[in-house]
């Protein structure tokens, strides 16, 4: 698996669930030789996701209600990186940093990918 395959996996999963940072971390784990490298690859994948326009960042509330964060890609990436640094080399628990939702174009791309 490489980063583009991991991206496709997140995209496909986004049709059925809200991926979290820990899901991203687990996808890139086979590509990394250390926890530090794993974190860097996870952040690279998150940057790719948000740059694609297929995902938005946010929080999950009661009843799995997704709430997008204010701002845009640059603010989201900055916030995610800062929050991730606070975890050091530990694996963040699901949703402790961020949840992702597919945009309309992301859902369309996922549908094409799976058809």
Biotite code that builds the C-alpha atoms (Angstrom):
import biotite.structure as struc

atoms = struc.array([
    struc.Atom([0.000, 0.000, 0.000], chain_id="A", res_id=1, res_name="UNK", atom_name="CA", element="C"),
    struc.Atom([1.177, 3.518, -0.744], chain_id="A", res_id=2, res_name="UNK", atom_name="CA", element="C"),
    struc.Atom([-0.240, 6.928, 0.154], chain_id="A", res_id=3, res_name="UNK", atom_name="CA", element="C"),
    struc.Atom([-2.525, 7.064, -2.897], chain_id="A", res_id=4, res_name="UNK", atom_name="CA", element="C"),
    struc.Atom([-3.982, 3.652, -2.031], chain_id="A", res_id=5, res_name="UNK", atom_name="CA", element="C"),
    struc.Atom([-4.488, 4.788, 1.560], chain_id="A", res_id=6, res_name="UNK", atom_name="CA", element="C"),
    struc.Atom([-6.284, 7.871, 0.201], chain_id="A", res_id=7, res_name="UNK", atom_name="CA", element="C"),
    struc.Atom([-8.600, 5.642, -1.851], chain_id="A", res_id=8, res_name="UNK", atom_name="CA", element="C"),
    struc.Atom([-9.297, 3.519, 1.218], chain_id="A", res_id=9, res_name="UNK", atom_name="CA", element="C"),
    struc.Atom([-10.319, 6.579, 3.270], chain_id="A", res_id=10, res_name="UNK", atom_name="CA", element="C"),
    struc.Atom([-12.413, 7.834, 0.380], chain_id="A", res_id=11, res_name="UNK", atom_name="CA", element="C"),
    struc.Atom([-14.274, 4.526, 0.108], chain_id="A", res_id=12, res_name="UNK", atom_name="CA", element="C"),
    struc.Atom([-14.762, 4.326, 3.880], chain_id="A", res_id=13, res_name="UNK", atom_name="CA", element="C"),
    struc.Atom([-16.183, 7.850, 3.945], chain_id="A", res_id=14, res_name="UNK", atom_name="CA", element="C"),
    struc.Atom([-19.360, 6.626, 2.245], chain_id="A", res_id=15, res_name="UNK", atom_name="CA", element="C"),
    struc.Atom([-20.215, 4.629, 5.367], chain_id="A", res_id=16, res_name="UNK", atom_name="CA", element="C"),
    struc.Atom([-18.480, 6.339, 8.250], chain_id="A", res_id=17, res_name="UNK", atom_name="CA", element="C"),
    struc.Atom([-16.689, 9.473, 9.421], chain_id="A", res_id=18, res_name="UNK", atom_name="CA", element="C"),
    struc.Atom([-12.975, 8.626, 9.353], chain_id="A", res_id=19, res_name="UNK", atom_name="CA", element="C"),
    struc.Atom([-10.931, 9.851, 12.308], chain_id="A", res_id=20, res_name="UNK", atom_name="CA", element="C"),
    struc.Atom([-7.255, 10.613, 12.715], chain_id="A", res_id=21, res_name="UNK", atom_name="CA", element="C"),
    struc.Atom([-6.639, 7.213, 14.323], chain_id="A", res_id=22, res_name="UNK", atom_name="CA", element="C"),
    struc.Atom([-8.125, 5.472, 11.262], chain_id="A", res_id=23, res_name="UNK", atom_name="CA", element="C"),
    struc.Atom([-5.735, 7.495, 9.084], chain_id="A", res_id=24, res_name="UNK", atom_name="CA", element="C"),
    struc.Atom([-2.864, 6.546, 11.405], chain_id="A", res_id=25, res_name="UNK", atom_name="CA", element="C"),
    struc.Atom([-3.702, 2.847, 11.104], chain_id="A", res_id=26, res_name="UNK", atom_name="CA", element="C"),
    struc.Atom([-3.862, 3.012, 7.297], chain_id="A", res_id=27, res_name="UNK", atom_name="CA", element="C"),
    struc.Atom([-0.334, 4.352, 6.934], chain_id="A", res_id=28, res_name="UNK", atom_name="CA", element="C"),
    struc.Atom([1.163, 2.185, 9.675], chain_id="A", res_id=29, res_name="UNK", atom_name="CA", element="C"),
    struc.Atom([2.432, -0.491, 7.234], chain_id="A", res_id=30, res_name="UNK", atom_name="CA", element="C"),
    struc.Atom([4.362, 2.249, 5.383], chain_id="A", res_id=31, res_name="UNK", atom_name="CA", element="C"),
    struc.Atom([6.229, 3.532, 8.458], chain_id="A", res_id=32, res_name="UNK", atom_name="CA", element="C"),
    struc.Atom([9.338, 2.291, 10.246], chain_id="A", res_id=33, res_name="UNK", atom_name="CA", element="C"),
    struc.Atom([8.755, 4.303, 13.435], chain_id="A", res_id=34, res_name="UNK", atom_name="CA", element="C"),
    struc.Atom([6.020, 6.082, 15.349], chain_id="A", res_id=35, res_name="UNK", atom_name="CA", element="C"),
    struc.Atom([7.474, 9.431, 14.287], chain_id="A", res_id=36, res_name="UNK", atom_name="CA", element="C"),
    struc.Atom([7.393, 8.400, 10.624], chain_id="A", res_id=37, res_name="UNK", atom_name="CA", element="C"),
    struc.Atom([3.863, 7.035, 11.073], chain_id="A", res_id=38, res_name="UNK", atom_name="CA", element="C"),
    struc.Atom([2.687, 10.384, 12.442], chain_id="A", res_id=39, res_name="UNK", atom_name="CA", element="C"),
    struc.Atom([4.341, 12.255, 9.570], chain_id="A", res_id=40, res_name="UNK", atom_name="CA", element="C"),
    struc.Atom([2.737, 9.964, 6.970], chain_id="A", res_id=41, res_name="UNK", atom_name="CA", element="C"),
    struc.Atom([-0.655, 10.305, 8.647], chain_id="A", res_id=42, res_name="UNK", atom_name="CA", element="C"),
    struc.Atom([-0.370, 14.087, 8.511], chain_id="A", res_id=43, res_name="UNK", atom_name="CA", element="C"),
    struc.Atom([0.711, 13.873, 4.855], chain_id="A", res_id=44, res_name="UNK", atom_name="CA", element="C"),
    struc.Atom([-2.383, 11.813, 4.076], chain_id="A", res_id=45, res_name="UNK", atom_name="CA", element="C"),
    struc.Atom([-4.613, 14.252, 5.963], chain_id="A", res_id=46, res_name="UNK", atom_name="CA", element="C"),
    struc.Atom([-3.110, 17.142, 4.013], chain_id="A", res_id=47, res_name="UNK", atom_name="CA", element="C"),
    struc.Atom([-3.785, 15.245, 0.775], chain_id="A", res_id=48, res_name="UNK", atom_name="CA", element="C"),
    struc.Atom([-7.370, 14.559, 1.860], chain_id="A", res_id=49, res_name="UNK", atom_name="CA", element="C"),
    struc.Atom([-8.097, 18.180, 2.689], chain_id="A", res_id=50, res_name="UNK", atom_name="CA", element="C"),
    struc.Atom([-6.280, 19.494, -0.396], chain_id="A", res_id=51, res_name="UNK", atom_name="CA", element="C"),
    struc.Atom([-8.343, 17.234, -2.649], chain_id="A", res_id=52, res_name="UNK", atom_name="CA", element="C"),
    struc.Atom([-11.580, 19.028, -1.792], chain_id="A", res_id=53, res_name="UNK", atom_name="CA", element="C"),
    struc.Atom([-13.121, 15.625, -1.054], chain_id="A", res_id=54, res_name="UNK", atom_name="CA", element="C"),
    struc.Atom([-13.086, 16.055, 2.736], chain_id="A", res_id=55, res_name="UNK", atom_name="CA", element="C"),
    struc.Atom([-13.834, 18.601, 5.411], chain_id="A", res_id=56, res_name="UNK", atom_name="CA", element="C"),
    struc.Atom([-12.645, 18.538, 9.023], chain_id="A", res_id=57, res_name="UNK", atom_name="CA", element="C"),
    struc.Atom([-14.867, 18.773, 12.058], chain_id="A", res_id=58, res_name="UNK", atom_name="CA", element="C"),
    struc.Atom([-16.230, 17.203, 15.214], chain_id="A", res_id=59, res_name="UNK", atom_name="CA", element="C"),
    struc.Atom([-18.869, 14.580, 15.914], chain_id="A", res_id=60, res_name="UNK", atom_name="CA", element="C"),
    struc.Atom([-21.540, 15.458, 18.416], chain_id="A", res_id=61, res_name="UNK", atom_name="CA", element="C"),
    struc.Atom([-24.370, 13.515, 19.968], chain_id="A", res_id=62, res_name="UNK", atom_name="CA", element="C"),
    struc.Atom([-26.084, 11.136, 17.590], chain_id="A", res_id=63, res_name="UNK", atom_name="CA", element="C"),
    struc.Atom([-23.018, 11.200, 15.322], chain_id="A", res_id=64, res_name="UNK", atom_name="CA", element="C"),
    struc.Atom([-23.957, 14.664, 14.073], chain_id="A", res_id=65, res_name="UNK", atom_name="CA", element="C"),
    struc.Atom([-21.003, 16.070, 12.106], chain_id="A", res_id=66, res_name="UNK", atom_name="CA", element="C"),
    struc.Atom([-20.111, 19.723, 12.769], chain_id="A", res_id=67, res_name="UNK", atom_name="CA", element="C"),
    struc.Atom([-17.630, 21.258, 10.328], chain_id="A", res_id=68, res_name="UNK", atom_name="CA", element="C"),
    struc.Atom([-14.874, 23.376, 11.769], chain_id="A", res_id=69, res_name="UNK", atom_name="CA", element="C"),
    struc.Atom([-14.837, 27.060, 10.842], chain_id="A", res_id=70, res_name="UNK", atom_name="CA", element="C"),
    struc.Atom([-12.183, 28.233, 8.430], chain_id="A", res_id=71, res_name="UNK", atom_name="CA", element="C"),
    struc.Atom([-10.665, 26.212, 5.642], chain_id="A", res_id=72, res_name="UNK", atom_name="CA", element="C"),
    struc.Atom([-7.921, 23.798, 4.725], chain_id="A", res_id=73, res_name="UNK", atom_name="CA", element="C"),
    struc.Atom([-4.979, 25.863, 6.002], chain_id="A", res_id=74, res_name="UNK", atom_name="CA", element="C"),
    struc.Atom([-6.564, 26.483, 9.404], chain_id="A", res_id=75, res_name="UNK", atom_name="CA", element="C"),
    struc.Atom([-7.664, 22.853, 9.675], chain_id="A", res_id=76, res_name="UNK", atom_name="CA", element="C"),
    struc.Atom([-4.209, 21.485, 8.869], chain_id="A", res_id=77, res_name="UNK", atom_name="CA", element="C"),
    struc.Atom([-2.579, 23.875, 11.330], chain_id="A", res_id=78, res_name="UNK", atom_name="CA", element="C"),
    struc.Atom([-5.020, 22.861, 14.086], chain_id="A", res_id=79, res_name="UNK", atom_name="CA", element="C"),
    struc.Atom([-4.626, 19.134, 13.371], chain_id="A", res_id=80, res_name="UNK", atom_name="CA", element="C"),
    struc.Atom([-0.824, 19.346, 13.362], chain_id="A", res_id=81, res_name="UNK", atom_name="CA", element="C"),
    struc.Atom([-0.763, 21.283, 16.647], chain_id="A", res_id=82, res_name="UNK", atom_name="CA", element="C"),
    struc.Atom([-3.173, 18.881, 18.348], chain_id="A", res_id=83, res_name="UNK", atom_name="CA", element="C"),
    struc.Atom([-1.258, 15.871, 16.981], chain_id="A", res_id=84, res_name="UNK", atom_name="CA", element="C"),
    struc.Atom([2.059, 17.180, 18.365], chain_id="A", res_id=85, res_name="UNK", atom_name="CA", element="C"),
    struc.Atom([0.476, 17.163, 21.830], chain_id="A", res_id=86, res_name="UNK", atom_name="CA", element="C"),
    struc.Atom([0.084, 13.380, 21.524], chain_id="A", res_id=87, res_name="UNK", atom_name="CA", element="C"),
    struc.Atom([3.818, 12.868, 20.896], chain_id="A", res_id=88, res_name="UNK", atom_name="CA", element="C"),
    struc.Atom([4.402, 9.363, 19.563], chain_id="A", res_id=89, res_name="UNK", atom_name="CA", element="C"),
    struc.Atom([1.184, 8.001, 21.062], chain_id="A", res_id=90, res_name="UNK", atom_name="CA", element="C"),
    struc.Atom([-1.669, 6.974, 18.799], chain_id="A", res_id=91, res_name="UNK", atom_name="CA", element="C"),
    struc.Atom([-4.545, 9.430, 19.189], chain_id="A", res_id=92, res_name="UNK", atom_name="CA", element="C"),
    struc.Atom([-7.812, 7.908, 20.303], chain_id="A", res_id=93, res_name="UNK", atom_name="CA", element="C"),
    struc.Atom([-10.546, 8.041, 17.641], chain_id="A", res_id=94, res_name="UNK", atom_name="CA", element="C"),
    struc.Atom([-11.877, 11.557, 17.273], chain_id="A", res_id=95, res_name="UNK", atom_name="CA", element="C"),
    struc.Atom([-9.618, 13.082, 19.903], chain_id="A", res_id=96, res_name="UNK", atom_name="CA", element="C"),
    struc.Atom([-8.180, 15.380, 17.237], chain_id="A", res_id=97, res_name="UNK", atom_name="CA", element="C"),
    struc.Atom([-10.529, 15.407, 14.244], chain_id="A", res_id=98, res_name="UNK", atom_name="CA", element="C"),
    struc.Atom([-13.231, 13.658, 12.289], chain_id="A", res_id=99, res_name="UNK", atom_name="CA", element="C"),
    struc.Atom([-13.600, 13.920, 8.522], chain_id="A", res_id=100, res_name="UNK", atom_name="CA", element="C"),
    struc.Atom([-16.704, 14.025, 6.352], chain_id="A", res_id=101, res_name="UNK", atom_name="CA", element="C"),
    struc.Atom([-16.803, 13.589, 2.607], chain_id="A", res_id=102, res_name="UNK", atom_name="CA", element="C"),
    struc.Atom([-17.951, 16.540, 0.543], chain_id="A", res_id=103, res_name="UNK", atom_name="CA", element="C"),
    struc.Atom([-20.455, 16.045, -2.266], chain_id="A", res_id=104, res_name="UNK", atom_name="CA", element="C"),
    struc.Atom([-17.585, 15.739, -4.746], chain_id="A", res_id=105, res_name="UNK", atom_name="CA", element="C"),
    struc.Atom([-15.900, 13.293, -2.367], chain_id="A", res_id=106, res_name="UNK", atom_name="CA", element="C"),
    struc.Atom([-19.002, 11.101, -2.244], chain_id="A", res_id=107, res_name="UNK", atom_name="CA", element="C"),
    struc.Atom([-19.213, 11.173, -6.042], chain_id="A", res_id=108, res_name="UNK", atom_name="CA", element="C"),
    struc.Atom([-15.543, 10.183, -6.336], chain_id="A", res_id=109, res_name="UNK", atom_name="CA", element="C"),
    struc.Atom([-16.046, 7.387, -3.789], chain_id="A", res_id=110, res_name="UNK", atom_name="CA", element="C"),
    struc.Atom([-19.054, 6.101, -5.725], chain_id="A", res_id=111, res_name="UNK", atom_name="CA", element="C"),
    struc.Atom([-16.977, 5.999, -8.925], chain_id="A", res_id=112, res_name="UNK", atom_name="CA", element="C"),
    struc.Atom([-14.136, 4.285, -7.104], chain_id="A", res_id=113, res_name="UNK", atom_name="CA", element="C"),
    struc.Atom([-16.426, 1.547, -5.819], chain_id="A", res_id=114, res_name="UNK", atom_name="CA", element="C"),
    struc.Atom([-18.359, 0.999, -9.042], chain_id="A", res_id=115, res_name="UNK", atom_name="CA", element="C"),
])
